[in-house]
């Protein structure tokens, strides 16, 4: 029996040959001996306990049950030592709690730890092996597929990457599918579906439920070409290039917070990495009918300090993923399987919800009737009472869907076009209000009277609006940094990075032409850079300048720097974020374009129909933060259309570009997580073209490096670089 969402357990009818397939595989892959003693910590009501006990008996080993049923840590440590336990099956959160115990290092009899039932934190295997010498296994599988469908022995692991759940066991097939149950390519997130020998017959006396969960998938064919019977797990995952499966989360454990999709288990794993946290549970609280915010509950040790945990979360998570408040509980409620029972977590109190909303409001009163109008419309869209001129749309709970609806309504009410990207690029009410004043000053003055928008040149802020220039952090006495867009043309990728710069560092981003409307695109990279130089000099005529970019944006920044120098301007530095020296190449070459962040080359992408290109382009846009599953269809179609057109055009211009050397201090920021075929030269060959290159590395891979924690590390490296060269 397995738990049901309605509270009524579901009886799963598993054939003997299905569970025998699991046991046969276990006997071959995870071999036990008659000397092994397996501690059975899981309740007999939990399906994994059945697999553990039967496989233990099947291989002539000895199952041992705990003396106490409440899993008290001291008692468990005592029993492991006293009974010379060699095999420890447990959920990851319990393994961490045991490994954190002062006497765990005495548990030297343990030679294997079997984990399952929860996502394995990326640092857990090394944490355990720092205390005792053992192997760690990661298992995954639903009751409906005879308990286990994938497994792997976790050897070396990168603490910055998710640990996969392994490859299929014998007799099992896994597909990652979209909403139409069509298989998805490698790397694309979808639902995990299972087929093969392990599948259950169905649910006992629940034919309707059986028909919903066990279906015949026409898009998935067996060896004879026939449609396959599959089980829909409801789990989200993807297949990696090495064939292993990555489990991401339960589909029903994903929430939308401030416009972002958040996996609750991911946030819990980060909290549990803090030494004095034994277990964490994260859920959502609503401050309005739609605005959701994360709150957390923790079980902690005697030396726990909340301030240190908060500091850990600031360093590890972007602002929208940081829960607040965090409440200490004596015991977090769990079900019979040992997993967190979210339905039994306490609800946030009224005072806590008020505190959340007050913290988000950043209340500064409107400066004019125009400000008041805009604040009222945004507050209404977000269904919240308190909003200030410096409140950020997304941090106050806005989603991409609400942004699209709001800008559409404002466009209709004000009779001029307001692109959704304005909210993505600027975010806070003050910046949006000022940008629209600069673009439509007379119309807004006629309707609202005195606009009271006075932008000072002395504080370094932009005094006239350029359609290409997005101020990410205005003001400050340091030389401004200009970041050029990556190949997709949008600059939202710099938003998390901008939040980590000091208040004294001006930061601007330059977006591509062609994002809105049918603007003509440049014919060469030099022509594009000339356009951007004009924007920079119109706003900041005197310099000095620092320019940079992520991915292909770094190549464009190189040419921008060259042209600025050619005009006699002082360029103090060039910042390249995982940018590759361009080589004149055939756009149909096997790898052309892959270095800029899509899983396929341009040649492979262009061979696909528009419909087949969609998963790759959609995921690229999702990684950049401009689309999610709630985005309205017209918005998705527009973004994908722009991305398809701009990505290919920009990459082609880059491949046709011929570099000319410049002499500028250069900072090259590389991700620590790089593919095996990456350029091994520390400076990636840039030293030949720029002069002195300072190389540093940050957390993440090509895409994730511009998100937390990599974004904060980039900001710190850039500010140190500015101090050095200015």
BADO-152714 format. One record per residue (C-alpha): x, y, z; residue in one letter; residue number from 1. Coordinates in steps of 0.1 Angstrom, whole numbers. Each point is the difference from the previous one (the first is absolute). Example, Ala and Ser with C-alpha at 12.3 -4.5 7.8 and 13.67 -1.06 7.14 Angstrom:
residues 2
REC       x       y       z   residuo   num
REC     123     -45      78         a     1
REC      14      34      -7         s     2
This chain:
residues 726
REC       x       y       z   residuo   num
REC       0       0       0         x     1
REC      12      35      -8         x     2
REC     -14      33      12         x     3
REC     -26      18     -21         x     4
REC      -5      37      -4         x     5
REC     -36      -3      15         x     6
REC      14     -17      31         x     7
REC     -14     -35     -11         x     8
REC      29     -24      -6         x     9
REC       3     -17     -34         x    10
REC       6     -37      -2         x    11
REC      25      -6     -27         x    12
REC      -2     -35     -17         x    13
REC      35     -11      -7         x    14
REC       7     -33     -17         x    15
REC      25     -24      14         x    16
REC      21       1     -31         x    17
REC       2      38       2         x    18
REC      15       0      35         x    19
REC      21     -30      -9         x    20
REC      15      22     -28         x    21
REC      10      26      26         x    22
REC      15     -26      23         x    23
REC      19     -17     -28         x    24
REC      15      33     -10         x    25
REC       9       8      36         x    26
REC      17     -33       4         x    27
REC      22       7     -30         x    28
REC       8      37       6         x    29
REC       0       4      38         x    30
REC      14     -32      12         x    31
REC      -3     -11      36         x    32
REC      16     -28      19         x    33
REC     -12     -22      29         x    34
REC      21      22      23         x    35
REC     -19      32      -8         x    36
REC     -24      14      25         x    37
REC     -26      24     -14         x    38
REC     -17      25      23         x    39
REC     -37       3     -11         x    40
REC      -9      35      12         x    41
REC     -30       4     -23         x    42
REC     -35      -8      11         x    43
REC     -13     -33     -14         x    44
REC     -28      22     -16         x    45
REC      26      16     -23         x    46
REC       6     -17     -33         x    47
REC      38       3       2         x    48
REC       0     -20      32         x    49
REC     -15     -30     -20         x    50
REC      29       3     -26         x    51
REC      26       3      28         x    52
REC     -12     -30      21         x    53
REC      -6     -23     -30         x    54
REC      33       8     -17         x    55
REC      18      -5      34         x    56
REC     -16     -34       4         x    57
REC       4      -8     -37         x    58
REC      38       4       4         x    59
REC       3     -19      34         x    60
REC       7      32      20         x    61
REC     -16       9      33         x    62
REC     -27      27       4         x    63
REC       2      19      34         x    64
REC     -28      21      13         x    65
REC       6      31      22         x    66
REC      -5      -5      38         x    67
REC     -20      33       2         x    68
REC     -27      10     -25         x    69
REC       5      37       3         x    70
REC      34       1     -18         x    71
REC      17      18      29         x    72
REC      36       8     -13         x    73
REC      19     -11      31         x    74
REC     -18     -33       1         x    75
REC       6      -6     -37         x    76
REC      37       7       4         x    77
REC       2     -23      29         x    78
REC     -17     -28     -20         x    79
REC      22       5     -31         x    80
REC      31      -4      22         x    81
REC     -14     -28      22         x    82
REC     -15     -22     -28         x    83
REC      29       8     -25         x    84
REC     -24      12     -27         x    85
REC      16      -2     -34         x    86
REC     -29      13     -22         x    87
REC     -19      32       9         x    88
REC     -31       7     -22         x    89
REC     -15      34       9         x    90
REC     -14      32     -15         x    91
REC      26      27      -7         x    92
REC     -12      23      28         x    93
REC       4     -27      26         x    94
REC      34      -9     -14         x    95
REC      11      36       4         x    96
REC     -13       1      36         x    97
REC      19     -32       8         x    98
REC      32      12     -17         x    99
REC      -2      32      20         x   100
REC      -1     -19      33         x   101
REC      33       3      19         x   102
REC       3     -38       3         x   103
REC      -8      -9     -36         x   104
REC      38      -4      -7         x   105
REC      -1     -30      23         x   106
REC     -25     -18     -24         x   107
REC      29     -16     -19         x   108
REC     -19     -32      -7         x   109
REC     -21      17     -26         x   110
REC      12      -8     -35         x   111
REC     -30      11     -21         x   112
REC     -27      27       4         x   113
REC     -31      -3     -21         x   114
REC     -19      33      -6         x   115
REC     -35       5     -15         x   116
REC     -33      16       6         x   117
REC      14      36      -2         x   118
REC      23      19     -23         x   119
REC      36      -6      11         x   120
REC      18      33       9         x   121
REC      31       4     -22         x   122
REC      23       4      30         x   123
REC     -13     -30      19         x   124
REC      22     -29     -13         x   125
REC      32      19       7         x   126
REC     -13      11      34         x   127
REC      -7     -36       9         x   128
REC      33     -12     -14         x   129
REC      19      26      20         x   130
REC     -12     -19      31         x   131
REC       1     -37     -10         x   132
REC      13     -20     -29         x   133
REC     -30     -13     -19         x   134
REC     -18       0     -34         x   135
REC     -31      20      -5         x   136
REC     -28     -11     -23         x   137
REC     -29      21     -14         x   138
REC     -33     -18      -8         x   139
REC     -31      13     -17         x   140
REC     -33     -16      -8         x   141
REC     -38       1       6         x   142
REC     -21     -27      17         x   143
REC     -18      -4     -33         x   144
REC      32     -13     -17         x   145
REC      10     -26      26         x   146
REC      18      25      22         x   147
REC      32       7     -20         x   148
REC       6      11     -36         x   149
REC      34      17       2         x   150
REC      31      -1      22         x   151
REC      36      10       1         x   152
REC      30      -2      23         x   153
REC      10      36       6         x   154
REC      38       2      -3         x   155
REC      14      35      -7         x   156
REC     -26      28      -1         x   157
REC       1      37      -6         x   158
REC     -16      18      30         x   159
REC     -13      26     -25         x   160
REC     -20     -25     -21         x   161
REC     -30     -21       7         x   162
REC       7     -37       6         x   163
REC     -18     -22     -25         x   164
REC     -20     -30      10         x   165
REC      19     -21     -25         x   166
REC      -8     -23     -29         x   167
REC     -29     -23      -5         x   168
REC       2     -34      18         x   169
REC      -3     -32     -21         x   170
REC     -34      -4     -17         x   171
REC     -11      37       5         x   172
REC      -3      28     -25         x   173
REC      -4      37       9         x   174
REC     -11      28     -24         x   175
REC      -1      37       7         x   176
REC     -32      13     -16         x   177
REC     -18      33      -7         x   178
REC     -37       7       7         x   179
REC     -10     -20     -31         x   180
REC      21     -30      13         x   181
REC      25       5     -29         x   182
REC      36      -8       9         x   183
REC      22      30       6         x   184
REC      36       4     -10         x   185
REC      30      -3      23         x   186
REC       2      28      25         x   187
REC     -36      11      -2         x   188
REC     -22      -1      31         x   189
REC     -32     -21      -1         x   190
REC     -20     -26      18         x   191
REC      17     -33       8         x   192
REC     -20     -30     -13         x   193
REC       9     -36       6         x   194
REC      -6     -32     -21         x   195
REC      13     -35       1         x   196
REC      -1     -31      22         x   197
REC      -5      19      33         x   198
REC     -33      16      -8         x   199
REC     -29      -8      24         x   200
REC     -33     -14     -12         x   201
REC     -18      31      14         x   202
REC     -18      12      32         x   203
REC     -21     -25      20         x   204
REC     -37       7      -7         x   205
REC       9      35     -15         x   206
REC      -6      -5     -37         x   207
REC      -4      38      -7         x   208
REC      32       8      18         x   209
REC      18     -28     -18         x   210
REC     -10      13     -34         x   211
REC      13      35       9         x   212
REC      34     -12      12         x   213
REC       7     -30     -23         x   214
REC      -6       8     -37         x   215
REC      10     -11     -34         x   216
REC      24      26     -15         x   217
REC      -2       2     -38         x   218
REC      32      20      -2         x   219
REC      20     -26      19         x   220
REC       6     -32     -19         x   221
REC      14     -34      10         x   222
REC      25     -20     -19         x   223
REC     -27     -13     -23         x   224
REC     -13      35      -7         x   225
REC     -32      -3      21         x   226
REC     -12      27      24         x   227
REC      12      -6      35         x   228
REC     -18      -2      33         x   229
REC      16      26      24         x   230
REC      -5      13      35         x   231
REC      -2      38       4         x   232
REC      21       7      31         x   233
REC      -9      37       4         x   234
REC      38       6       5         x   235
REC      20      26     -19         x   236
REC      34      -9     -13         x   237
REC      23      -1     -30         x   238
REC      25     -23     -16         x   239
REC      36      11       0         x   240
REC      25      -5     -28         x   241
REC      15     -30      17         x   242
REC     -34     -17       1         x   243
REC      -7       4      37         x   244
REC     -33      13      12         x   245
REC      -2      32      21         x   246
REC     -30       2      24         x   247
REC     -10      36       5         x   248
REC     -31       0      21         x   249
REC     -36     -11       3         x   250
REC     -20      20     -24         x   251
REC     -23       9      29         x   252
REC      29      13      20         x   253
REC       8      27     -24         x   254
REC     -14      35       8         x   255
REC       1      34     -16         x   256
REC      17      26      21         x   257
REC       3      36     -12         x   258
REC      -1     -11     -36         x   259
REC      25     -28       4         x   260
REC      -5     -38       1         x   261
REC      14     -14      32         x   262
REC       5     -36      11         x   263
REC      -7      -2      37         x   264
REC      23     -30       4         x   265
REC      29      20     -15         x   266
REC      -4      27      26         x   267
REC      -2     -26      28         x   268
REC      32     -16     -12         x   269
REC      18      33       3         x   270
REC     -13       6      35         x   271
REC      10     -35      11         x   272
REC      36       6     -12         x   273
REC       3      23      30         x   274
REC      18     -20      27         x   275
REC     -24       5      29         x   276
REC     -32      -6     -20         x   277
REC     -12     -37       3         x   278
REC     -31       3     -22         x   279
REC     -17      28     -20         x   280
REC     -34       4     -15         x   281
REC     -10      28     -23         x   282
REC     -35      10     -10         x   283
REC     -18      31     -14         x   284
REC     -20      27      17         x   285
REC     -23      24     -19         x   286
REC      -1      37       8         x   287
REC     -27       6     -26         x   288
REC     -22     -23     -21         x   289
REC      29      -7     -24         x   290
REC      33      13      16         x   291
REC      19     -29      14         x   292
REC      31       1      23         x   293
REC      21     -27      14         x   294
REC       1      -8      37         x   295
REC      21     -27      17         x   296
REC       0     -22      31         x   297
REC      32     -16      14         x   298
REC      10     -26      26         x   299
REC      33      12      14         x   300
REC      29      -9      23         x   301
REC      10      16      33         x   302
REC      26      23     -17         x   303
REC     -23      13     -27         x   304
REC       1      38      -7         x   305
REC     -27      15     -22         x   306
REC      22      29     -11         x   307
REC      26     -25     -13         x   308
REC     -27     -19     -19         x   309
REC     -13      32     -16         x   310
REC      36       9     -10         x   311
REC       3     -35     -16         x   312
REC     -32       5     -20         x   313
REC      11      34     -12         x   314
REC      31     -16     -14         x   315
REC     -18     -30     -14         x   316
REC     -34      11     -14         x   317
REC     -14      29     -20         x   318
REC     -23      23      19         x   319
REC     -32     -15     -14         x   320
REC      10     -34      13         x   321
REC       9      11      35         x   322
REC     -28     -10      24         x   323
REC     -11      24      27         x   324
REC     -10      -4      28         x   325
REC      19     -32      10         x   326
REC     -16     -17      30         x   327
REC      16     -25      23         x   328
REC     -21     -31       8         x   329
REC       8     -27      25         x   330
REC     -10     -25     -27         x   331
REC      -9       4     -36         x   332
REC     -31     -22      -8         x   333
REC       8     -30     -22         x   334
REC     -20     -29     -14         x   335
REC       6     -37       4         x   336
REC      26       1     -27         x   337
REC      21      25      19         x   338
REC      -7      28     -26         x   339
REC     -12      34      10         x   340
REC     -38       3       3         x   341
REC      -6      35     -13         x   342
REC     -37      -1       7         x   343
REC       8      -1      37         x   344
REC      23      29       1         x   345
REC     -12      31      20         x   346
REC     -16      28     -19         x   347
REC      17      34       0         x   348
REC     -16      24      25         x   349
REC     -17      32      -9         x   350
REC      28      20      15         x   351
REC      26     -19     -20         x   352
REC     -19       6     -32         x   353
REC      -2      37       8         x   354
REC      37       0       6         x   355
REC       7     -16     -34         x   356
REC     -22      25     -18         x   357
REC      15      30      19         x   358
REC      35     -12      -9         x   359
REC      -9      -2     -37         x   360
REC     -16      33      -2         x   361
REC      31      22       3         x   362
REC     -24      28       5         x   363
REC      10      34     -13         x   364
REC     -30      22     -10         x   365
REC      -8       9     -36         x   366
REC      15      32     -13         x   367
REC     -29       9     -23         x   368
REC     -34     -10     -12         x   369
REC      17     -20     -27         x   370
REC      19     -20      26         x   371
REC     -32      -5      20         x   372
REC     -18     -12     -31         x   373
REC      27     -25      -8         x   374
REC       3     -13      36         x   375
REC     -38      -4       2         x   376
REC      -1     -21     -32         x   377
REC      30     -22      10         x   378
REC     -14      -5      35         x   379
REC     -34     -10     -15         x   380
REC      17     -25     -23         x   381
REC      19     -15      29         x   382
REC     -30       1      23         x   383
REC      19      16      29         x   384
REC      -7      31      21         x   385
REC      34      16       5         x   386
REC      24       9     -28         x   387
REC      26      28      -2         x   388
REC      18      18     -28         x   389
REC      31     -22       5         x   390
REC     -19     -33       3         x   391
REC      11     -27     -26         x   392
REC     -28     -16     -20         x   393
REC      14     -35       2         x   394
REC      12       2      36         x   395
REC     -35      11      10         x   396
REC     -14     -32     -14         x   397
REC      -4       8     -37         x   398
REC       2     -28     -26         x   399
REC       7       1     -37         x   400
REC     -37      -6      -7         x   401
REC     -10      30      22         x   402
REC      27      21     -17         x   403
REC     -14      -8     -34         x   404
REC     -36       7      11         x   405
REC      10      32      17         x   406
REC      20      15     -29         x   407
REC     -28     -10     -24         x   408
REC     -26      19      22         x   409
REC      23      30       4         x   410
REC       5       1     -37         x   411
REC     -37       1      -6         x   412
REC      -7      26      28         x   413
REC      29      24      -9         x   414
REC      -3      -5     -38         x   415
REC      37      -6      -6         x   416
REC      20     -33      -1         x   417
REC      16     -12      32         x   418
REC      22     -32      -6         x   419
REC       0     -27      27         x   420
REC      38       1      -1         x   421
REC      -2      34      17         x   422
REC     -10     -17      32         x   423
REC      26     -28      -5         x   424
REC      28      25      -7         x   425
REC      -8      27      27         x   426
REC     -23     -17      26         x   427
REC      -5      28      25         x   428
REC     -29      25      -4         x   429
REC      23      31       1         x   430
REC      21     -13     -30         x   431
REC     -30     -10     -20         x   432
REC     -18      34       7         x   433
REC      31      20     -10         x   434
REC       6     -21     -32         x   435
REC     -35       6     -12         x   436
REC       2      37       9         x   437
REC      31       3     -22         x   438
REC     -17     -19     -29         x   439
REC     -34      17       3         x   440
REC       5      32      19         x   441
REC     -26      22     -17         x   442
REC     -28     -26       0         x   443
REC       6      -7      37         x   444
REC       3      37       9         x   445
REC     -33       8     -18         x   446
REC     -18     -27      20         x   447
REC      17       1      34         x   448
REC      14      35       3         x   449
REC      33       6      18         x   450
REC      20     -33      -3         x   451
REC      26      10      26         x   452
REC      27     -22     -16         x   453
REC      33      18       3         x   454
REC      30     -21     -10         x   455
REC      33      14      10         x   456
REC      31      -2     -21         x   457
REC      22       4      31         x   458
REC     -10     -34      14         x   459
REC      10     -18     -31         x   460
REC     -35     -11     -10         x   461
REC     -13       1     -36         x   462
REC     -16      33      -9         x   463
REC     -16     -10     -33         x   464
REC     -13     -34      -8         x   465
REC      16     -21     -26         x   466
REC     -21     -30     -12         x   467
REC      31     -23       1         x   468
REC      13      11      35         x   469
REC     -14     -17      31         x   470
REC      12      16      33         x   471
REC       4     -30      24         x   472
REC      17      20      28         x   473
REC       2      38      -4         x   474
REC      19      26      20         x   475
REC      34      -4      17         x   476
REC      34      15      -4         x   477
REC      18     -29     -17         x   478
REC       4      -3     -38         x   479
REC     -32     -15     -15         x   480
REC       1     -36     -13         x   481
REC     -19      -8     -32         x   482
REC     -10     -36      -6         x   483
REC      -9     -11     -35         x   484
REC     -28     -25      -6         x   485
REC       6     -37      -7         x   486
REC     -11     -15     -34         x   487
REC     -37       0       8         x   488
REC       1      38       2         x   489
REC     -16       5      35         x   490
REC      18      12      31         x   491
REC     -21     -15      29         x   492
REC      29     -24       5         x   493
REC      19      28      18         x   494
REC     -28       6      25         x   495
REC      13     -22      28         x   496
REC      35      12      -5         x   497
REC     -11      36       2         x   498
REC     -16      -6      34         x   499
REC      34     -10      14         x   500
REC      19      31     -11         x   501
REC       7      27      26         x   502
REC     -22      32      -1         x   503
REC      31      19     -12         x   504
REC       4     -20     -32         x   505
REC     -22      12     -30         x   506
REC      -9     -29     -23         x   507
REC     -18       2     -33         x   508
REC     -10     -27     -25         x   509
REC      -4       4     -38         x   510
REC     -27     -21     -16         x   511
REC      -2      -9     -37         x   512
REC     -20      17     -27         x   513
REC     -28     -21     -14         x   514
REC     -15     -10      33         x   515
REC     -31      21      -5         x   516
REC     -15       6     -34         x   517
REC      17      -6     -33         x   518
REC      31      21       5         x   519
REC      27      -6     -27         x   520
REC      28     -22      13         x   521
REC      37      10      -4         x   522
REC      19     -15     -29         x   523
REC      32      -6      19         x   524
REC      12      -2      35         x   525
REC      20      32      -5         x   526
REC     -32      18     -11         x   527
REC     -18     -13      32         x   528
REC      29      12      22         x   529
REC      -1      34     -17         x   530
REC     -36       3      10         x   531
REC       8      -9      36         x   532
REC      29      24       2         x   533
REC     -23      28     -11         x   534
REC     -24      -9      28         x   535
REC      27      -1      26         x   536
REC      16      33     -11         x   537
REC     -34      18      -3         x   538
REC      -6      -8      37         x   539
REC      35       3      13         x   540
REC      20      22     -24         x   541
REC      32       2      20         x   542
REC       8     -34      13         x   543
REC      20     -19      13         x   544
REC     -17     -32     -10         x   545
REC      -1     -37      10         x   546
REC     -18     -23     -23         x   547
REC      -7     -37       2         x   548
REC     -25     -28      -8         x   549
REC     -10     -35       7         x   550
REC       4     -27     -27         x   551
REC      -1      16     -35         x   552
REC      -5      34      17         x   553
REC      37      -1       9         x   554
REC       9      -1     -36         x   555
REC     -22      29      -8         x   556
REC      15      19      30         x   557
REC      35      -6     -14         x   558
REC     -10      18     -32         x   559
REC     -18      27      20         x   560
REC      32       6      19         x   561
REC      21       1     -32         x   562
REC     -23      26     -15         x   563
REC       0      21      31         x   564
REC      38       0       0         x   565
REC      -1       9     -36         x   566
REC     -20      31       8         x   567
REC      25      11      26         x   568
REC     -20     -11      30         x   569
REC      17     -16      30         x   570
REC     -10     -36       6         x   571
REC      12     -11      34         x   572
REC     -11     -37      -3         x   573
REC     -16     -28     -19         x   574
REC     -21     -26      18         x   575
REC      -6     -34     -17         x   576
REC     -24     -24      17         x   577
REC       6     -34     -15         x   578
REC       6      15     -34         x   579
REC      17     -20     -28         x   580
REC      24      15     -25         x   581
REC     -20       0     -32         x   582
REC      14     -20     -30         x   583
REC     -10       7     -35         x   584
REC     -19     -32      -8         x   585
REC     -27     -16     -21         x   586
REC     -33       6      18         x   587
REC      -9     -36     -11         x   588
REC      30     -14      19         x   589
REC      -9     -28      24         x   590
REC       6      21      31         x   591
REC      -8      35     -12         x   592
REC     -20      19      26         x   593
REC       0     -26      27         x   594
REC      25      20      22         x   595
REC     -28      27       4         x   596
REC     -23     -21      21         x   597
REC     -24     -21     -21         x   598
REC       4     -38       1         x   599
REC       1      -2     -38         x   600
REC      22      16     -26         x   601
REC     -15      25     -24         x   602
REC       2     -25     -28         x   603
REC     -19     -26      21         x   604
REC     -25      26      12         x   605
REC      -7      12     -36         x   606
REC      -7     -36     -11         x   607
REC     -29      -2      24         x   608
REC     -35      13      -7         x   609
REC     -12      30      20         x   610
REC     -20     -23      22         x   611
REC      31     -22       6         x   612
REC      21      30       9         x   613
REC     -24      11      26         x   614
REC      13     -21      30         x   615
REC      35      13      -4         x   616
REC      -9      36      -5         x   617
REC     -26      -1      28         x   618
REC      25     -14      25         x   619
REC      26      26     -10         x   620
REC     -26      27       6         x   621
REC     -10     -16      33         x   622
REC      36      -2      11         x   623
REC       3      37      -7         x   624
REC     -31       7      21         x   625
REC     -23      14     -26         x   626
REC     -25     -29      -5         x   627
REC     -16     -26      22         x   628
REC     -30     -23      -3         x   629
REC     -24      28      11         x   630
REC      11      24     -27         x   631
REC     -30       8     -24         x   632
REC       2     -17     -34         x   633
REC       5      33     -19         x   634
REC      29       9      22         x   635
REC      16     -34      -4         x   636
REC      -4       2     -38         x   637
REC      14      35      -2         x   638
REC      31      -8      22         x   639
REC       7     -33     -18         x   640
REC      -4      18     -34         x   641
REC      25      27      11         x   642
REC      24     -25      15         x   643
REC       0     -22     -31         x   644
REC       7      30     -22         x   645
REC      25      19      23         x   646
REC      19     -30      13         x   647
REC       9     -13     -35         x   648
REC       7      35     -14         x   649
REC      23      10      29         x   650
REC      19     -33      -1         x   651
REC       5       3     -38         x   652
REC      13      36       4         x   653
REC      24     -13      26         x   654
REC      13     -27     -23         x   655
REC       6      25     -28         x   656
REC      18      25      24         x   657
REC      37       6      -4         x   658
REC      18      11      32         x   659
REC      25      28       1         x   660
REC      23       2      31         x   661
REC      -6      25      27         x   662
REC      20       8      32         x   663
REC     -25       0      28         x   664
REC       2     -16      35         x   665
REC     -23     -30      -2         x   666
REC     -19     -21      26         x   667
REC     -10     -35     -12         x   668
REC     -26     -17      23         x   669
REC      -4     -37      -7         x   670
REC     -24     -25      16         x   671
REC      14     -27      21         x   672
REC     -23     -26     -15         x   673
REC      13      -4     -36         x   674
REC      -6     -27     -26         x   675
REC      29     -24      -8         x   676
REC       6      15     -34         x   677
REC       3      36      12         x   678
REC      30      22      -9         x   679
REC      27     -10      24         x   680
REC      20      32      -3         x   681
REC      -5      21      32         x   682
REC      -6      32     -20         x   683
REC     -19     -18     -28         x   684
REC      23      17     -25         x   685
REC     -11      36       9         x   686
REC      35      10      10         x   687
REC      10       1     -36         x   688
REC     -26      26      -8         x   689
REC      -3      21      32         x   690
REC      33       0      19         x   691
REC       0      -8      37         x   692
REC     -28     -24      10         x   693
REC     -10      -6      36         x   694
REC     -18     -34       3         x   695
REC     -23     -10      28         x   696
REC     -27     -27       4         x   697
REC     -35       1      16         x   698
REC     -26     -26       9         x   699
REC     -22     -16     -26         x   700
REC       1      -9     -37         x   701
REC      -5      23     -30         x   702
REC     -37       7       8         x   703
REC      -1      -2      38         x   704
REC      32      21       6         x   705
REC     -21      32      -5         x   706
REC     -24     -12      27         x   707
REC       6      -2      38         x   708
REC      25      -9      13         x   709
REC      21       7     -31         x   710
REC     -16      34      -6         x   711
REC      12      13      33         x   712
REC      35     -14      -6         x   713
REC       0      18     -34         x   714
REC     -10      33      16         x   715
REC      28      -3      25         x   716
REC      26      -8     -26         x   717
REC     -11      29     -22         x   718
REC       1      25      28         x   719
REC      35     -11      10         x   720
REC      10       3     -37         x   721
REC     -15      35      -2         x   722
REC      20      10      31         x   723
REC      32     -13     -16         x   724
REC      -3      17     -34         x   725
REC     -17      33      10         x   726
